[in-house]
């Protein structure tokens, strides 16, 4: 019984150290889209395997048409806020009007801070 408790205690301690290993990174930005606005809400986290990951949502308001294949730019910043790496990703599929779409993008160059932006998209589904 004591051996099991020690193993469980060690596992819990390791998990607590893993979760507290770094600062949380989260942000939100809004920009003009297809006759409306697009808000990008994201957070830097880790996947089940411990690899760094950006997760978030694209939220659209007042658009007259949809957005196909939104492209994301994930920038890794150093402690002074300078860009040290860039990676392009995309949100597969369609983001409609007044929509709320989840996305995940792996962080290919881990660092102390990140900046995520929506850099382009294809207009689709009619509209103006």
C-alpha positions as protocol buffer text, in pm:
chain_id: "A"
residue {
  index: 1
  type: UNK
  ca { x: 0 y: 0 z: 0 }
}
residue {
  index: 2
  type: UNK
  ca { x: 279 y: 249 z: 85 }
}
residue {
  index: 3
  type: UNK
  ca { x: 457 y: 176 z: -241 }
}
residue {
  index: 4
  type: UNK
  ca { x: 138 y: 254 z: -434 }
}
residue {
  index: 5
  type: UNK
  ca { x: 90 y: 579 z: -242 }
}
residue {
  index: 6
  type: UNK
  ca { x: 450 y: 681 z: -314 }
}
residue {
  index: 7
  type: UNK
  ca { x: 404 y: 615 z: -685 }
}
residue {
  index: 8
  type: UNK
  ca { x: 77 y: 808 z: -685 }
}
residue {
  index: 9
  type: UNK
  ca { x: 237 y: 1097 z: -492 }
}
residue {
  index: 10
  type: UNK
  ca { x: 531 y: 1109 z: -732 }
}
residue {
  index: 11
  type: UNK
  ca { x: 296 y: 1109 z: -1032 }
}
residue {
  index: 12
  type: UNK
  ca { x: 85 y: 1392 z: -884 }
}
residue {
  index: 13
  type: UNK
  ca { x: 398 y: 1595 z: -805 }
}
residue {
  index: 14
  type: UNK
  ca { x: 527 y: 1547 z: -1160 }
}
residue {
  index: 15
  type: UNK
  ca { x: 193 y: 1659 z: -1304 }
}
residue {
  index: 16
  type: UNK
  ca { x: 184 y: 1966 z: -1079 }
}
residue {
  index: 17
  type: UNK
  ca { x: 534 y: 2060 z: -1193 }
}
residue {
  index: 18
  type: UNK
  ca { x: 439 y: 2011 z: -1558 }
}
residue {
  index: 19
  type: UNK
  ca { x: 130 y: 2232 z: -1534 }
}
residue {
  index: 20
  type: UNK
  ca { x: 320 y: 2506 z: -1354 }
}
residue {
  index: 21
  type: UNK
  ca { x: 625 y: 2485 z: -1578 }
}
residue {
  index: 22
  type: UNK
  ca { x: 562 y: 2804 z: -1773 }
}
residue {
  index: 23
  type: UNK
  ca { x: 348 y: 3114 z: -1791 }
}
residue {
  index: 24
  type: UNK
  ca { x: 10 y: 3097 z: -1961 }
}
residue {
  index: 25
  type: UNK
  ca { x: -7 y: 3276 z: -2295 }
}
residue {
  index: 26
  type: UNK
  ca { x: -343 y: 3402 z: -2419 }
}
residue {
  index: 27
  type: UNK
  ca { x: -463 y: 3688 z: -2630 }
}
residue {
  index: 28
  type: UNK
  ca { x: -747 y: 3826 z: -2835 }
}
residue {
  index: 29
  type: UNK
  ca { x: -745 y: 4051 z: -3140 }
}
residue {
  index: 30
  type: UNK
  ca { x: -1014 y: 4190 z: -3370 }
}
residue {
  index: 31
  type: UNK
  ca { x: -979 y: 4302 z: -3729 }
}
residue {
  index: 32
  type: UNK
  ca { x: -1201 y: 4402 z: -4019 }
}
residue {
  index: 33
  type: UNK
  ca { x: -1306 y: 4114 z: -4244 }
}
residue {
  index: 34
  type: UNK
  ca { x: -1558 y: 4070 z: -4526 }
}
residue {
  index: 35
  type: UNK
  ca { x: -1785 y: 4365 z: -4429 }
}
residue {
  index: 36
  type: UNK
  ca { x: -1771 y: 4263 z: -4064 }
}
residue {
  index: 37
  type: UNK
  ca { x: -1520 y: 4182 z: -3794 }
}
residue {
  index: 38
  type: UNK
  ca { x: -1317 y: 3874 z: -3708 }
}
residue {
  index: 39
  type: UNK
  ca { x: -1201 y: 3813 z: -3353 }
}
residue {
  index: 40
  type: UNK
  ca { x: -919 y: 3568 z: -3289 }
}
residue {
  index: 41
  type: UNK
  ca { x: -907 y: 3428 z: -2934 }
}
residue {
  index: 42
  type: UNK
  ca { x: -616 y: 3194 z: -2862 }
}
residue {
  index: 43
  type: UNK
  ca { x: -406 y: 3040 z: -2590 }
}
residue {
  index: 44
  type: UNK
  ca { x: -69 y: 2862 z: -2582 }
}
residue {
  index: 45
  type: UNK
  ca { x: -96 y: 2524 z: -2412 }
}
residue {
  index: 46
  type: UNK
  ca { x: 27 y: 2166 z: -2455 }
}
residue {
  index: 47
  type: UNK
  ca { x: -132 y: 1864 z: -2619 }
}
residue {
  index: 48
  type: UNK
  ca { x: -175 y: 1525 z: -2448 }
}
residue {
  index: 49
  type: UNK
  ca { x: 182 y: 1432 z: -2547 }
}
residue {
  index: 50
  type: UNK
  ca { x: 328 y: 1747 z: -2390 }
}
residue {
  index: 51
  type: UNK
  ca { x: 402 y: 1924 z: -2721 }
}
residue {
  index: 52
  type: UNK
  ca { x: 339 y: 2303 z: -2735 }
}
residue {
  index: 53
  type: UNK
  ca { x: 17 y: 2398 z: -2908 }
}
residue {
  index: 54
  type: UNK
  ca { x: -192 y: 2705 z: -2991 }
}
residue {
  index: 55
  type: UNK
  ca { x: -567 y: 2650 z: -2942 }
}
residue {
  index: 56
  type: UNK
  ca { x: -836 y: 2904 z: -3005 }
}
residue {
  index: 57
  type: UNK
  ca { x: -1146 y: 3024 z: -3181 }
}
residue {
  index: 58
  type: UNK
  ca { x: -1222 y: 3247 z: -3477 }
}
residue {
  index: 59
  type: UNK
  ca { x: -1538 y: 3446 z: -3407 }
}
residue {
  index: 60
  type: UNK
  ca { x: -1707 y: 3642 z: -3687 }
}
residue {
  index: 61
  type: UNK
  ca { x: -1958 y: 3926 z: -3649 }
}
residue {
  index: 62
  type: UNK
  ca { x: -2169 y: 4101 z: -3912 }
}
residue {
  index: 63
  type: UNK
  ca { x: -2006 y: 3948 z: -4217 }
}
residue {
  index: 64
  type: UNK
  ca { x: -2184 y: 3933 z: -4551 }
}
residue {
  index: 65
  type: UNK
  ca { x: -1986 y: 3633 z: -4673 }
}
residue {
  index: 66
  type: UNK
  ca { x: -1786 y: 3347 z: -4528 }
}
residue {
  index: 67
  type: UNK
  ca { x: -1415 y: 3285 z: -4495 }
}
residue {
  index: 68
  type: UNK
  ca { x: -1253 y: 2981 z: -4655 }
}
residue {
  index: 69
  type: UNK
  ca { x: -918 y: 2851 z: -4537 }
}
residue {
  index: 70
  type: UNK
  ca { x: -823 y: 3127 z: -4291 }
}
residue {
  index: 71
  type: UNK
  ca { x: -442 y: 3143 z: -4263 }
}
residue {
  index: 72
  type: UNK
  ca { x: -275 y: 3194 z: -3926 }
}
residue {
  index: 73
  type: UNK
  ca { x: 69 y: 3334 z: -3852 }
}
residue {
  index: 74
  type: UNK
  ca { x: 223 y: 3202 z: -3530 }
}
residue {
  index: 75
  type: UNK
  ca { x: 524 y: 3406 z: -3420 }
}
residue {
  index: 76
  type: UNK
  ca { x: 759 y: 3301 z: -3141 }
}
residue {
  index: 77
  type: UNK
  ca { x: 892 y: 3596 z: -2945 }
}
residue {
  index: 78
  type: UNK
  ca { x: 1198 y: 3619 z: -2723 }
}
residue {
  index: 79
  type: UNK
  ca { x: 1198 y: 3775 z: -2375 }
}
residue {
  index: 80
  type: UNK
  ca { x: 1235 y: 4125 z: -2528 }
}
residue {
  index: 81
  type: UNK
  ca { x: 936 y: 4074 z: -2761 }
}
residue {
  index: 82
  type: UNK
  ca { x: 1141 y: 4030 z: -3077 }
}
residue {
  index: 83
  type: UNK
  ca { x: 1025 y: 3773 z: -3335 }
}
residue {
  index: 84
  type: UNK
  ca { x: 1264 y: 3476 z: -3343 }
}
residue {
  index: 85
  type: UNK
  ca { x: 1053 y: 3233 z: -3552 }
}
residue {
  index: 86
  type: UNK
  ca { x: 745 y: 3236 z: -3775 }
}
residue {
  index: 87
  type: UNK
  ca { x: 513 y: 2957 z: -3881 }
}
residue {
  index: 88
  type: UNK
  ca { x: 211 y: 2965 z: -4111 }
}
residue {
  index: 89
  type: UNK
  ca { x: -88 y: 2747 z: -4036 }
}
residue {
  index: 90
  type: UNK
  ca { x: -450 y: 2742 z: -4135 }
}
residue {
  index: 91
  type: UNK
  ca { x: -797 y: 2672 z: -4008 }
}
residue {
  index: 92
  type: UNK
  ca { x: -931 y: 2392 z: -4229 }
}
residue {
  index: 93
  type: UNK
  ca { x: -1273 y: 2439 z: -4379 }
}
residue {
  index: 94
  type: UNK
  ca { x: -1520 y: 2722 z: -4368 }
}
residue {
  index: 95
  type: UNK
  ca { x: -1587 y: 3000 z: -4118 }
}
residue {
  index: 96
  type: UNK
  ca { x: -1934 y: 3139 z: -4174 }
}
residue {
  index: 97
  type: UNK
  ca { x: -2114 y: 3457 z: -4078 }
}
residue {
  index: 98
  type: UNK
  ca { x: -2171 y: 3500 z: -3705 }
}
residue {
  index: 99
  type: UNK
  ca { x: -1964 y: 3185 z: -3650 }
}
residue {
  index: 100
  type: UNK
  ca { x: -1741 y: 3051 z: -3370 }
}
residue {
  index: 101
  type: UNK
  ca { x: -1484 y: 2799 z: -3506 }
}
residue {
  index: 102
  type: UNK
  ca { x: -1225 y: 2609 z: -3300 }
}
residue {
  index: 103
  type: UNK
  ca { x: -867 y: 2563 z: -3425 }
}
residue {
  index: 104
  type: UNK
  ca { x: -538 y: 2408 z: -3314 }
}
residue {
  index: 105
  type: UNK
  ca { x: -192 y: 2485 z: -3448 }
}
residue {
  index: 106
  type: UNK
  ca { x: 132 y: 2321 z: -3328 }
}
residue {
  index: 107
  type: UNK
  ca { x: 406 y: 2553 z: -3206 }
}
residue {
  index: 108
  type: UNK
  ca { x: 711 y: 2457 z: -3409 }
}
residue {
  index: 109
  type: UNK
  ca { x: 957 y: 2689 z: -3228 }
}
residue {
  index: 110
  type: UNK
  ca { x: 880 y: 2707 z: -2853 }
}
residue {
  index: 111
  type: UNK
  ca { x: 965 y: 3030 z: -2672 }
}
residue {
  index: 112
  type: UNK
  ca { x: 869 y: 3249 z: -2379 }
}
residue {
  index: 113
  type: UNK
  ca { x: 592 y: 3438 z: -2566 }
}
residue {
  index: 114
  type: UNK
  ca { x: 384 y: 3407 z: -2883 }
}
residue {
  index: 115
  type: UNK
  ca { x: 181 y: 3624 z: -3117 }
}
residue {
  index: 116
  type: UNK
  ca { x: -93 y: 3476 z: -3334 }
}
residue {
  index: 117
  type: UNK
  ca { x: -266 y: 3664 z: -3612 }
}
residue {
  index: 118
  type: UNK
  ca { x: -505 y: 3595 z: -3896 }
}
residue {
  index: 119
  type: UNK
  ca { x: -312 y: 3705 z: -4204 }
}
residue {
  index: 120
  type: UNK
  ca { x: -538 y: 3609 z: -4493 }
}
residue {
  index: 121
  type: UNK
  ca { x: -839 y: 3409 z: -4607 }
}
residue {
  index: 122
  type: UNK
  ca { x: -1030 y: 3329 z: -4924 }
}
residue {
  index: 123
  type: UNK
  ca { x: -1373 y: 3485 z: -4959 }
}
residue {
  index: 124
  type: UNK
  ca { x: -1637 y: 3222 z: -5020 }
}
residue {
  index: 125
  type: UNK
  ca { x: -2009 y: 3144 z: -4998 }
}
residue {
  index: 126
  type: UNK
  ca { x: -2128 y: 3442 z: -5199 }
}
residue {
  index: 127
  type: UNK
  ca { x: -2191 y: 3779 z: -5048 }
}
residue {
  index: 128
  type: UNK
  ca { x: -2005 y: 4099 z: -5131 }
}
